[in-house]
C-alpha cells in the first residue's frame, strides 16, 4: 500500500478545477486504492476531499506570501500516513 498527497490550488478557476478534479479522481480509481491526503484550506479543497471520500488536513504552514511550506506538507503527510 502507498500514500498519495497533494496541496491543490484553489478550485476557483474552471480549467484548474477540471484538471485537479480529474487528477484526484484518477487516484481514487487506482487498484488497490492508495491512501490519499489533501492538504490545505484553499477554496474548494475541503469540499472536494469530502465529495471524494479523501482525508483532508486543513492546517498548513505558509510563508509571508501565503505559499505553503513544503517541509510542513512533507511532515504532515508522513505523520498522517498509515503507510
BELNOR-V144756 format. One line per field, one symbol per residue. phi: phi as a letter, one per 30 degrees, with the letter a starting at -180 (. if undefined). psi: psi as a letter, one per 40 degrees, with the letter a starting at -180 (. if undefined). A space follows every 50 residues. Layout:
phi: ???
psi: ???
//
This chain:
phi: .bccbabddedcceddddddddddddddcdbddddbbccjcdejdddded ecicdbcddbdbddcidddeddedddddddddb
psi: iihiiigiiifehddddddddddddddeeihihihhhhiifihedddddd defihhgdhhiiaeeehihddddddddddehe.
//
